[in-house]
Amino acid sequence: MPKKKTVHRRKVVADTSLPPTHPLRSKLYVITDRQLCAPRSLYDTIHDLLDVGVSAIQLREKDLNDTEYIKLAEPLCKLCHAYSAQLFINSRIKMAMTVGVDGLHLPGDSASVRKVIEETNRRFIVGSSVHTLPEAKQREMEGADFITYSPIYPTTSKPGYGPVVGLDGLCTVTEGVNIPVFALGGITPERVSECLYAGAYGVAVMSGVMSPENGAERAKAYLKHLLE
């Protein structure tokens, strides 16, 4: 019987007195989906991703109520900060304040970014999802630090997010704003270079790295292509 492989992990000790880290540094922006990584826990999946160099995580999990969400967010925040990685919470402003995460990610139809910045006294990095150039310009004007633009390619994880915008659409948006744009939707490691060529600052991925079998290896592939 083969011996069980030993996994050596960094000890999770985070200084919770430190303020959130500014500005956004990573060019790989990972969006979570605990259903995709099952039966493995989301915590273990993210731990694997941090081990290979991922440094920006958006905790999406929209279906959870506040009590369930905070139970997930608190240990993940400590874990990310132990790796000097940044954790973003999806929309929940009060929870972001309580947990002490680094940033907020707002959907395209949310309240004004400017209003969120004022409510939080500029404490967080604020990103927003957009699907058109006018939305991108609006979010930039409101003070967003970065945007995700999608869907670049057909995607199974978000099938209802409108028509594919393609690389031409991505190029139009990156030329139309002066804040970082993350390409999202159907991005494989092999497609990273053409997204960067179209002007993207980086790529945002979900299903590409949430696999319970090879998510960490896929993350390494994304990071490799982002550095080429």
C-alpha positions in Angstrom: 0.0 0.0 0.0 1.6 3.4 -1.0 2.4 5.9 1.6 0.2 8.9 2.0 1.8 12.0 0.7 2.8 14.5 3.4 1.7 18.0 2.7 3.9 20.7 4.4 1.9 23.9 4.9 2.9 27.2 6.3 1.7 27.8 9.8 -1.3 30.2 9.8 -0.4 33.1 12.1 -1.7 36.4 11.0 -1.3 39.8 12.6 -4.9 41.0 12.7 -3.9 44.5 13.9 -2.5 45.3 10.4 -4.7 47.3 8.1 -5.8 45.8 4.7 -3.1 45.9 2.1 -3.1 48.5 -0.7 -3.0 48.5 -3.6 -4.1 45.5 -5.6 -1.0 43.6 -6.6 -2.0 40.3 -8.2 -2.6 39.7 -11.9 -4.5 36.5 -11.1 -7.8 37.2 -9.4 -9.5 34.0 -8.1 -13.3 33.9 -7.6 -14.5 31.2 -5.3 -17.3 28.6 -5.7 -17.3 26.0 -2.9 -19.7 23.8 -5.0 -17.0 23.4 -7.7 -14.3 22.2 -5.3 -16.5 19.7 -3.4 -16.0 17.3 -1.8 -12.9 19.2 -0.7 -13.5 22.2 1.6 -13.1 25.7 0.2 -10.6 26.4 3.0 -8.3 23.6 1.8 -8.7 24.5 -1.8 -7.7 28.1 -1.2 -4.8 26.9 1.0 -3.5 25.0 -2.0 -3.8 28.0 -4.2 -2.0 30.2 -1.8 0.8 27.6 -1.5 1.5 28.0 -5.3 1.5 31.8 -5.3 -2.1 33.0 -5.7 -2.4 36.3 -3.9 -5.9 37.7 -4.6 -9.1 35.8 -3.6 -12.7 37.0 -4.0 -15.1 35.2 -1.6 -18.2 35.0 -3.7 -20.6 32.4 -2.3 -23.7 34.6 -2.8 -26.1 31.9 -1.6 -24.9 31.9 2.0 -26.7 33.9 4.7 -24.7 36.4 6.8 -24.0 33.9 9.6 -22.8 31.2 7.2 -20.8 33.6 5.2 -18.9 35.1 8.2 -18.0 31.6 9.5 -16.4 31.1 6.1 -14.8 34.5 5.8 -13.1 34.9 9.1 -10.7 31.9 8.9 -10.1 32.6 5.2 -9.1 36.1 6.0 -6.5 34.9 8.6 -5.3 32.4 6.1 -4.9 34.9 3.3 -3.1 37.4 5.4 -0.7 34.7 6.7 0.4 34.5 3.0 0.3 38.3 2.5 -2.5 37.6 0.1 -5.6 39.8 -0.3 -9.2 38.7 0.4 -12.2 40.5 -1.2 -15.7 40.1 0.0 -18.6 40.2 -2.4 -20.8 43.2 -1.7 -21.3 42.8 2.0 -19.9 46.1 3.4 -20.6 45.6 7.1 -19.1 42.1 7.0 -16.0 43.4 5.3 -15.6 45.9 8.1 -16.1 43.2 10.7 -13.8 40.6 9.2 -11.0 43.0 8.2 -10.6 42.0 4.6 -8.6 43.9 2.0 -11.3 44.7 -0.5 -14.9 44.7 -1.7 -16.2 43.5 -5.1 -19.4 45.0 -6.3 -21.8 43.6 -9.0 -22.5 45.8 -12.0 -26.0 46.7 -10.7 -24.9 47.6 -7.2 -24.9 51.0 -5.5 -22.4 53.7 -6.5 -18.7 52.9 -5.9 -18.3 56.4 -4.6 -21.0 55.8 -2.0 -19.3 52.7 -0.8 -15.9 54.5 -0.6 -17.5 57.2 1.5 -19.3 54.7 3.8 -16.1 52.8 4.4 -13.8 55.9 4.7 -11.6 54.6 1.8 -10.6 51.6 3.9 -10.9 49.0 1.1 -9.7 48.3 -2.4 -13.0 48.4 -4.4 -13.5 46.4 -7.6 -16.6 46.1 -9.8 -18.0 43.8 -12.4 -18.9 45.4 -15.7 -20.1 44.1 -19.1 -20.0 47.2 -21.3 -17.7 50.1 -21.9 -20.2 52.7 -20.5 -20.4 50.6 -17.3 -16.6 50.5 -17.1 -16.3 54.3 -17.6 -19.0 54.9 -15.0 -17.3 52.7 -12.4 -13.9 54.4 -13.1 -15.5 57.8 -12.6 -17.0 56.7 -9.3 -13.6 55.7 -8.0 -13.3 51.9 -8.6 -9.7 50.6 -8.2 -10.2 47.9 -10.8 -12.9 46.2 -12.8 -13.6 42.7 -14.1 -15.0 42.6 -17.7 -16.9 39.6 -19.0 -17.7 37.3 -20.6 -14.6 37.3 -22.9 -15.3 33.7 -24.0 -18.2 31.3 -23.6 -18.4 30.0 -20.0 -20.2 27.3 -18.1 -19.8 28.9 -14.7 -21.9 32.1 -15.6 -24.0 31.1 -18.6 -26.6 33.8 -18.1 -24.2 36.8 -18.1 -25.1 38.1 -21.6 -23.4 37.7 -25.0 -19.7 37.0 -25.3 -17.8 40.3 -25.7 -14.7 38.8 -27.2 -11.1 40.1 -27.4 -12.3 43.1 -29.5 -14.6 44.1 -26.7 -11.8 43.7 -24.2 -9.5 45.8 -26.2 -12.2 48.6 -26.5 -12.7 48.6 -22.7 -8.9 48.6 -21.8 -8.4 51.5 -24.2 -11.4 53.3 -22.8 -10.4 53.4 -19.1 -7.3 54.0 -17.0 -7.8 51.5 -14.2 -6.8 47.8 -14.2 -9.1 45.5 -16.2 -9.3 41.8 -15.4 -10.5 39.6 -18.3 -13.2 37.2 -17.0 -15.2 34.4 -18.6 -13.8 31.2 -20.2 -10.2 32.2 -19.6 -7.9 29.2 -19.8 -4.1 29.4 -19.2 -3.5 29.2 -22.9 -5.8 32.3 -23.5 -4.0 34.5 -21.0 -1.5 35.9 -23.5 -4.1 37.1 -25.9 -6.0 38.8 -23.1 -2.9 40.6 -22.0 -2.2 41.5 -25.6 -5.7 43.1 -25.7 -4.7 45.3 -22.8 -5.9 43.4 -19.8 -4.1 44.0 -16.5 -4.7 40.4 -15.6 -7.3 37.6 -15.6 -10.0 36.5 -13.2 -10.9 32.9 -13.0 -13.4 30.6 -11.1 -13.9 27.1 -12.6 -10.3 27.1 -13.9 -8.9 26.7 -10.4 -11.8 25.5 -8.2 -11.3 21.9 -9.2 -10.9 19.4 -6.3 -8.3 17.5 -8.4 -5.9 19.9 -10.1 -6.9 23.4 -9.1 -3.4 24.3 -7.8 -1.7 22.9 -10.9 -4.0 25.0 -13.0 -3.2 28.1 -10.9 0.5 27.5 -11.5 -0.2 27.4 -15.2 -2.1 30.7 -15.1 0.7 32.4 -13.1 3.3 31.1 -15.5 1.5 32.6 -18.5 0.9 35.9 -16.6 4.7 36.2 -16.1 5.7 35.4 -19.6 
